[in-house]
């Protein structure tokens, strides 16, 4: 029995040591060489999930009560605090005394979801001034025109039977400014009490992981290359568009880009990230409804939906709403301040 206990003890210590050392190496790669290999780039998107074993290490350390196990437990805790601790610091809400508040929502409705009643109820519940919809389906668009015309008298709807549908709903007058070349983004000029604000509703492409056939093993399939170059080019086009805006600028939508990827870093260098600045926690928005194809997932795992702003428009607050309306995305709701 003692031999078994000793074996179990060293098995736990060994597993904890391997995990902690591996996490140190990954953290160094994520921080200093995230583009060294596609697998490192891809793992960085889900970096927070690599810290889930802490939930097992903590009770194990409390039971074993050894310095070695304590060290193996504290190491990932310290790394987590360094990488993500800032996201859990409460953000003090400072309400401006001048200017105007604008509530905006971005919502990928999922084009195969045609439960228009639930989608419209979800939109109504947010009490927003501006709503950007991605993957807007034609049946949903038709019902929005009928049921939300009073609440949102200004609508620019471009539905589709595929993932390309887009729509903008507003309480304020809108002018259609066409599509933004190279991104497929929808543009509009919103007029808010004498101010002209450029609004861009975007659904960036998902590059994904390419699947190829092995030359060494015949038809055996394997995965390689998580390609972020396409979305980085699109992010550059969006940033260039923001630089053209002489008045306010709001960019919102499904970016299919994690907040640890190059495309995010590029936009964050010049624009305000509403949730990044005023939200609390990770702000994960995908996948919703506990599903991702055939796999059941209990919670969202990545943040890919954003509200950005610049030129006198700054975030006041932001939060995620995970409604059960059939979409595979949660909504992102943000209150923005428009300087007077």
C-alpha positions as CSV (number, residue, x, y, z in Angstrom):
1,X,0.0,0.0,0.0
2,X,2.8,2.4,0.9
3,X,4.5,1.7,-2.5
4,X,1.2,2.5,-4.3
5,X,0.8,5.7,-2.3
6,X,4.4,6.7,-3.0
7,X,3.9,6.0,-6.7
8,X,0.7,8.0,-6.8
9,X,2.4,10.9,-5.0
10,X,5.3,11.0,-7.6
11,X,2.8,10.5,-10.4
12,X,0.9,13.7,-9.3
13,X,4.1,15.6,-8.8
14,X,5.5,14.5,-12.1
15,X,2.3,15.4,-14.0
16,X,2.2,18.8,-12.3
17,X,5.8,19.5,-13.1
18,X,5.4,18.6,-16.8
19,X,2.3,20.8,-17.0
20,X,4.0,23.7,-15.3
21,X,7.2,23.5,-17.4
22,X,5.2,23.1,-20.6
23,X,3.1,26.1,-19.7
24,X,6.2,28.2,-19.0
25,X,7.5,27.3,-22.5
26,X,4.2,28.1,-24.1
27,X,3.9,31.4,-22.3
28,X,7.4,32.4,-23.5
29,X,6.5,31.5,-27.1
30,X,3.1,33.3,-27.0
31,X,4.9,36.4,-25.6
32,X,8.1,36.5,-27.7
33,X,7.6,34.4,-30.7
34,X,3.8,33.9,-31.4
35,X,4.4,33.5,-35.2
36,X,7.2,31.0,-35.0
37,X,4.8,28.2,-36.0
38,X,1.2,28.0,-37.0
39,X,0.5,25.7,-34.0
40,X,1.8,28.3,-31.6
41,X,-0.3,31.0,-33.3
42,X,-3.4,28.8,-33.1
43,X,-2.8,27.8,-29.4
44,X,-2.4,31.5,-28.5
45,X,-6.0,32.1,-29.5
46,X,-7.2,29.7,-26.8
47,X,-4.4,30.5,-24.3
48,X,-6.8,31.0,-21.4
49,X,-8.0,27.4,-21.7
50,X,-4.5,26.0,-21.0
51,X,-4.9,27.3,-17.5
52,X,-8.0,25.2,-16.7
53,X,-5.9,22.4,-15.0
54,X,-5.2,24.9,-12.2
55,X,-8.6,23.9,-10.9
56,X,-7.2,20.4,-10.3
57,X,-3.8,21.5,-9.1
58,X,-5.1,23.7,-6.3
59,X,-7.0,21.0,-4.4
60,X,-4.1,18.6,-5.0
61,X,-1.7,21.1,-3.5
62,X,-3.9,21.5,-0.5
63,X,-4.0,17.7,0.0
64,X,-0.3,17.0,-0.5
65,X,0.9,20.1,1.3
66,X,4.5,19.9,0.0
67,X,6.7,22.7,-1.2
68,X,7.3,21.1,-4.5
69,X,3.6,20.7,-5.3
70,X,3.0,24.3,-4.1
71,X,5.7,25.5,-6.5
72,X,4.1,23.5,-9.4
73,X,0.7,25.1,-8.5
74,X,1.9,28.7,-8.0
75,X,3.7,28.7,-11.3
76,X,0.6,28.6,-13.6
77,X,-1.3,30.9,-11.2
78,X,1.4,33.5,-11.6
79,X,1.5,33.1,-15.4
80,X,-2.3,33.4,-15.5
81,X,-2.2,36.6,-13.5
82,X,0.5,38.1,-15.7
83,X,-1.4,37.2,-18.9
84,X,-5.0,37.8,-17.9
85,X,-5.1,39.3,-14.5
86,X,-5.8,42.8,-15.9
87,X,-9.1,41.6,-17.3
88,X,-10.5,40.9,-13.9
89,X,-9.7,44.3,-12.4
90,X,-13.0,46.2,-11.8
91,X,-13.5,49.1,-14.2
92,X,-14.8,52.2,-12.6
93,X,-17.6,53.8,-14.5
94,X,-17.1,57.5,-15.1
95,X,-20.3,59.1,-16.4
96,X,-19.6,62.2,-18.5
97,X,-21.5,65.4,-17.8
98,X,-21.5,66.5,-21.4
99,X,-22.0,64.8,-24.7
100,X,-24.3,61.9,-25.6
101,X,-24.5,58.2,-24.9
102,X,-25.1,55.8,-27.7
103,X,-25.9,52.1,-27.1
104,X,-24.7,49.8,-29.8
105,X,-25.0,46.0,-30.4
106,X,-23.3,43.6,-32.7
107,X,-25.1,40.4,-33.4
108,X,-24.2,37.5,-35.7
109,X,-27.7,35.9,-36.1
110,X,-26.5,32.7,-37.9
111,X,-27.9,32.6,-41.4
112,X,-29.5,29.1,-41.0
113,X,-31.5,30.3,-38.0
114,X,-34.7,31.7,-39.3
115,X,-36.6,32.0,-36.0
116,X,-37.3,35.6,-36.7
117,X,-39.5,36.1,-33.6
118,X,-36.7,35.0,-31.2
119,X,-34.2,37.1,-33.1
120,X,-36.4,40.2,-33.0
121,X,-37.2,39.7,-29.3
122,X,-33.4,39.5,-28.6
123,X,-32.8,42.7,-30.5
124,X,-35.7,44.6,-28.8
125,X,-34.4,43.5,-25.3
126,X,-31.1,45.4,-25.7
127,X,-32.8,48.8,-26.1
128,X,-30.0,49.8,-28.5
129,X,-29.7,52.9,-30.7
130,X,-27.6,51.1,-33.3
131,X,-27.6,47.4,-34.2
132,X,-25.2,45.7,-36.6
133,X,-26.3,42.2,-37.8
134,X,-24.1,39.7,-39.5
135,X,-25.3,36.6,-41.4
136,X,-28.6,38.3,-41.9
137,X,-31.0,35.8,-43.5
138,X,-33.7,36.9,-46.0
139,X,-36.8,35.8,-43.9
140,X,-35.4,37.5,-40.8
141,X,-34.7,40.7,-42.8
142,X,-38.3,40.7,-44.1
143,X,-39.7,40.4,-40.6
144,X,-37.3,43.1,-39.3
145,X,-38.7,45.5,-41.9
146,X,-42.2,44.8,-40.7
147,X,-41.8,44.5,-36.9
148,X,-39.0,46.9,-36.1
149,X,-39.7,49.7,-38.4
150,X,-41.1,51.9,-35.6
151,X,-38.3,51.1,-33.2
152,X,-35.6,51.4,-35.9
153,X,-37.0,53.7,-38.7
154,X,-33.6,53.7,-40.4
155,X,-32.5,50.4,-41.8
156,X,-29.9,49.3,-44.4
157,X,-30.5,45.6,-45.0
158,X,-28.5,43.4,-47.4
159,X,-29.6,39.8,-46.5
160,X,-28.3,36.6,-48.0
161,X,-29.0,32.9,-48.1
162,X,-25.4,32.4,-47.0
163,X,-23.0,33.9,-44.4
164,X,-22.6,37.1,-46.3
165,X,-25.8,38.9,-45.2
166,X,-25.4,42.2,-43.3
167,X,-27.8,44.7,-41.8
168,X,-27.7,48.0,-39.8
169,X,-30.6,49.2,-37.7
170,X,-30.6,52.7,-36.3
171,X,-32.8,55.2,-34.3
172,X,-30.9,57.9,-36.1
173,X,-30.9,58.8,-39.8
174,X,-28.6,56.6,-42.0
175,X,-27.0,57.1,-45.4
176,X,-25.8,54.1,-47.2
177,X,-22.1,54.5,-48.0
178,X,-21.7,51.2,-49.9
179,X,-19.4,48.3,-49.3
180,X,-15.8,48.6,-48.2
181,X,-13.6,47.0,-50.8
182,X,-11.5,44.1,-49.7
183,X,-13.5,43.4,-46.6
184,X,-17.1,42.9,-47.6
185,X,-18.0,45.3,-44.8
186,X,-21.1,47.4,-44.9
187,X,-20.7,51.2,-44.5
188,X,-23.1,53.9,-43.5
189,X,-23.1,57.5,-42.3
190,X,-25.2,58.0,-39.1
191,X,-26.4,61.5,-38.3
192,X,-26.6,62.0,-34.5
193,X,-27.7,65.5,-33.5
194,X,-25.6,67.3,-36.1
195,X,-22.7,64.9,-36.0
196,X,-21.8,62.6,-38.8
197,X,-20.5,59.2,-37.7
198,X,-19.1,56.5,-40.0
199,X,-20.5,53.1,-39.1
200,X,-18.8,49.9,-40.5
201,X,-20.5,46.6,-40.0
202,X,-18.1,43.7,-40.7
203,X,-17.9,40.0,-41.0
204,X,-14.3,39.0,-41.6
205,X,-13.4,35.8,-43.3
206,X,-12.3,32.8,-41.1
207,X,-9.0,31.5,-42.4
208,X,-9.1,28.4,-40.4
209,X,-6.7,25.4,-40.5
210,X,-6.0,23.9,-43.9
211,X,-6.4,20.1,-44.2
212,X,-4.0,18.4,-46.6
213,X,-3.0,14.9,-47.6
214,X,0.2,13.3,-46.4
215,X,2.7,12.4,-49.2
216,X,4.5,10.0,-46.9
217,X,1.4,8.1,-45.8
218,X,-0.8,8.1,-48.9
219,X,-4.3,9.4,-48.3
220,X,-3.8,10.0,-44.6
221,X,-5.2,13.5,-43.8
222,X,-3.5,15.9,-41.4
223,X,-3.8,19.5,-40.5
224,X,-1.3,22.3,-41.0
225,X,-1.2,26.0,-41.1
226,X,-3.4,28.3,-39.2
227,X,-3.4,31.2,-41.6
228,X,-4.1,34.7,-40.2
229,X,-2.7,36.6,-43.2
230,X,-6.1,37.1,-45.0
231,X,-7.7,38.6,-41.9
232,X,-4.7,40.7,-41.2
233,X,-5.0,42.3,-44.7
234,X,-8.7,42.9,-44.0
235,X,-7.8,44.5,-40.6
236,X,-5.3,46.8,-42.4
237,X,-8.1,47.9,-44.8
238,X,-10.4,48.6,-41.8
239,X,-7.8,50.6,-40.1
240,X,-7.1,52.6,-43.3
241,X,-10.9,53.3,-43.5
242,X,-10.9,54.6,-39.9
243,X,-8.1,57.0,-40.8
244,X,-10.2,58.5,-43.5
245,X,-13.0,59.4,-41.2
246,X,-13.1,63.1,-40.3
247,X,-15.9,62.7,-37.8
248,X,-16.8,59.9,-35.4
249,X,-16.0,56.3,-36.4
250,X,-17.6,53.0,-35.1
251,X,-16.5,49.6,-36.3
252,X,-18.4,46.6,-35.1
253,X,-19.1,43.0,-36.0
254,X,-17.8,39.5,-36.2
255,X,-14.1,39.7,-36.8
256,X,-13.4,35.9,-36.5
257,X,-10.2,37.1,-34.8
258,X,-9.1,36.4,-31.3
259,X,-7.9,39.2,-29.1
260,X,-4.4,37.7,-29.0
261,X,-4.0,37.7,-32.8
262,X,-2.1,40.2,-35.0
263,X,-5.3,41.6,-36.6
264,X,-6.6,42.5,-33.2
265,X,-3.3,44.1,-32.2
266,X,-3.3,46.2,-35.3
267,X,-6.8,47.6,-34.7
268,X,-6.2,48.1,-31.0
269,X,-3.1,50.3,-31.8
270,X,-5.4,53.1,-33.0
271,X,-9.0,52.3,-32.0
272,X,-10.9,51.9,-28.7
273,X,-11.9,48.3,-28.0
274,X,-15.1,48.7,-26.0
275,X,-15.0,45.5,-24.1
276,X,-11.2,45.5,-23.8
277,X,-11.3,48.9,-22.1
278,X,-14.6,48.7,-20.1
279,X,-15.6,45.1,-19.9
280,X,-14.9,42.6,-17.2
281,X,-13.5,39.1,-17.7
282,X,-12.7,37.4,-21.0
283,X,-15.7,38.6,-23.0
284,X,-15.9,35.3,-24.9
285,X,-18.7,35.4,-27.6
286,X,-18.3,32.1,-29.5
287,X,-19.6,29.5,-29.6
288,X,-23.0,30.1,-28.0
289,X,-25.8,27.6,-27.3
290,X,-23.4,24.9,-26.1
291,X,-22.7,23.6,-29.5
292,X,-20.0,23.7,-32.2
293,X,-21.0,21.3,-35.0
294,X,-21.3,17.8,-33.5
295,X,-19.3,18.8,-30.3
296,X,-21.2,20.0,-27.3
297,X,-19.4,22.9,-25.6
298,X,-20.7,24.3,-22.3
299,X,-19.4,27.9,-22.6
300,X,-18.1,30.3,-25.2
301,X,-14.3,29.8,-25.7
302,X,-13.1,32.8,-27.6
303,X,-13.7,36.5,-28.2
304,X,-14.3,37.3,-31.8
305,X,-17.0,40.0,-31.8
306,X,-16.0,43.6,-31.2
307,X,-17.1,47.2,-30.9
308,X,-14.4,49.7,-31.9
309,X,-14.5,53.5,-32.0
310,X,-12.4,56.6,-32.4
311,X,-12.5,60.3,-33.2
312,X,-14.3,61.5,-30.1
313,X,-16.3,58.3,-29.5
314,X,-15.1,56.4,-26.4
315,X,-16.5,53.4,-24.5
316,X,-18.3,53.8,-21.2
317,X,-19.3,50.1,-20.6
318,X,-19.5,46.8,-22.4
319,X,-20.9,43.4,-21.7
320,X,-21.8,40.1,-23.4
321,X,-25.3,38.7,-23.7
322,X,-25.6,35.0,-24.4
323,X,-29.2,34.6,-25.5
324,X,-30.9,31.3,-26.5
325,X,-32.2,32.6,-29.8
326,X,-30.6,30.1,-32.1
327,X,-27.3,31.9,-32.9
328,X,-23.9,30.4,-32.4
329,X,-22.7,33.9,-31.2
330,X,-23.4,35.9,-28.1
331,X,-24.3,39.5,-28.5
332,X,-21.9,42.3,-27.6
333,X,-23.5,45.3,-26.1
334,X,-21.6,48.6,-25.6
335,X,-22.4,52.1,-24.4
336,X,-20.4,54.7,-26.2
337,X,-19.9,58.4,-25.3
338,X,-20.0,60.9,-28.1
339,X,-18.2,64.1,-27.3
340,X,-20.1,67.3,-27.6
